Amino acid sequence: MNLPKLFLQRIENQIGKDNLPLFVKAMHLSPLESIRIHRPIDALRKLNLLDHVPWHTNGYYLTQSSITGHHPYHQAGAFYFQEASAMSVVPMLDIQPDDIVLDIAAAPGSKSTDIASRLGSLGFLIANDIDARRAQTLMFNVERLGLSQVIVTQHDPHHLPTLFPHFFDKILVDAPCSGEGMFRKDPSSMETWSIEHVQSCATRQSYVLEDAVKLLKPGGRIVYATCTFAPEENEQLIETFLQKHSEFKLINHPLNTYFDSKSTRGVGVKLWPHLIKGEGHYVVVLQHTGVTQNATKFKHRMKNPMPPAWKRFAEETLINPNILPNFALEERLFQIPTSYQYHAALHTLRAGVYFGEIDKNIFYPSHHLAHFLQPQDVKQVINLSIDDARLIRYLQGEEINVDIEKGWILIAVDGLSLGWGKASQGRMKNHYPKGLRLTHTHK
């Protein structure tokens, strides 16, 4: 790896000449693989987890990189591949169950899914990304983990303050940056690096941070993060911000003790690859000093009586038929967070849990609903072990043998929901989404 000379000069200015060889040596090591566990089960021991990531309760390093996104446990939402340093960000938000949260540049969703897993029924997250393709990936990851308290949107962040002025308790600004901290993981990113690119990123980041101020309620918290070492995008930008906004103060989060702050002039922390087991990152906590205000709470109910098609499906399929959608868009049914007022002006890709749709008075359950439900919620379940040959056939979209005459079946792997099948006369039609099916065997 040929690190740019000007880049190395700038690093030396930050960490000193004596530490530069350690940094360069670390940058030539292979990056570590790590995951964040979402649904803890004993079977995850088969993934060969190594050390615990010390700054995240559910973070673990992997002993091997042969585990891919095609692994059945990953498809079932048991874990999320996330770089270890990136796991430091969400804990600093100090999410409470009833918080209303915004992730302003959320795709592909590693931090959004972590935030959502910490929310209760009265809290919700708007996970936003301006890029259409990335927002679709974000939506898929929310669906795969079966999350219910998330509104996935594709919107220009600059327009959000007009829709949600001073509305959020917590805001994550995981700012698009020059990516210096990812050079080891993605060497091709060095090709676009330049001082001009760093300065351009810093300008864009300052605009996004100003938008976040307009979106935050008094007494709220902003966590600003990048995956770069550049002071222009990190401590210098935050120093300028604090000079302009006296209503904010820095918070020295307890997690800071894991990381080096000597080279950030006390403004946030930098995660250096020669000091920790992870890539380069910068994180700072900005606390608004105003008095916290409670947000308005809403209660959603179906405008029309519950559709008969849903009622039939629920009575035939669910243990508890009172698991109900509370919002309808034409023939599509959703269960959106009760404290979220659906905003028609917002370009929304997914509002809460998409239950499914009604076609010719028949309800067809969604893949999201399969992941939202647990096997104990469904009357007819086929629970396959990781070694069952039928598992791969199901993931490939094939029919599998079942001892069930008719009705919807939830397919699970070692107790983790995977998707739907529908039995008729002892044969099961595979309803695993075509876009997710395996094209060849993965173990």
HELIX and SHEET records of a PDB file:
HELIX    1   1 LYS A    5  ILE A   15  1                                  11    
HELIX    2   2 LEU A   20  MET A   27  1                                   8    
HELIX    3   3 ASP A   42  LEU A   47  5                                   6    
HELIX    4   4 PRO A   72  GLN A   75  1                                   4    
HELIX    5   5 SER A   85  SER A   88  5                                   4    
HELIX    6   6 VAL A   90  LEU A   93  5                                   4    
HELIX    7   7 SER A  110  ALA A  116  1                                   7    
HELIX    8   8 ALA A  132  ARG A  144  1                                  13    
HELIX    9   9 PRO A  157  HIS A  159  5                                   3    
HELIX   10  10 LEU A  160  LEU A  163  1                                   4    
HELIX   11  11 GLU A  180  MET A  182  5                                   3    
HELIX   12  12 PRO A  187  THR A  192  5                                   6    
HELIX   13  13 ILE A  195  LEU A  215  1                                  21    
HELIX   14  14 PRO A  231  GLU A  233  5                                   3    
HELIX   15  15 GLU A  235  LYS A  244  1                                  10    
HELIX   16  16 PRO A  254  TYR A  258  5                                   5    
HELIX   17  17 LYS A  262  THR A  264  5                                   3    
HELIX   18  18 PRO A  308  THR A  317  1                                  10    
HELIX   19  19 HIS A  367  PHE A  372  1                                   6    
HELIX   20  20 PRO A  375  ASP A  377  5                                   3    
HELIX   21  21 ALA A  389  LEU A  395  1                                   7    
HELIX   22  22 LYS A  434  LEU A  436  5                                   3    
SHEET    1   A 4 LEU A  49  HIS A  52  0                                        
SHEET    2   A 4 GLY A  59  LEU A  62 -1                                        
SHEET    3   A 4 SER A  34  ILE A  37 -1                                        
SHEET    4   A 4 PHE A  79  PHE A  81 -1                                        
SHEET    1   B 8 PHE A 248  ILE A 251  0                                        
SHEET    2   B 8 HIS A 281  HIS A 288 -1                                        
SHEET    3   B 8 LEU A 216  THR A 226 -1                                        
SHEET    4   B 8 PHE A 168  ASP A 174  1                                        
SHEET    5   B 8 ILE A 100  ASP A 103  1                                        
SHEET    6   B 8 PHE A 124  ASN A 128  1                                        
SHEET    7   B 8 VAL A 150  THR A 153  1                                        
SHEET    8   B 8 THR A 348  ALA A 351 -1                                        
SHEET    1   C 3 PHE A 248  ILE A 251  0                                        
SHEET    2   C 3 HIS A 281  HIS A 288 -1                                        
SHEET    3   C 3 VAL A 269  LEU A 271 -1                                        
SHEET    1   D 4 PHE A 327  LEU A 329  0                                        
SHEET    2   D 4 ARG A 332  GLN A 335 -1                                        
SHEET    3   D 4 VAL A 353  ASP A 359 -1                                        
SHEET    4   D 4 ILE A 362  PRO A 365 -1                                        
SHEET    1   E 4 VAL A 381  LEU A 384  0                                        
SHEET    2   E 4 LYS A 406  VAL A 413  1                                        
SHEET    3   E 4 LEU A 416  SER A 424 -1                                        
SHEET    4   E 4 ARG A 427  ASN A 430 -1                                        
END                                                                             
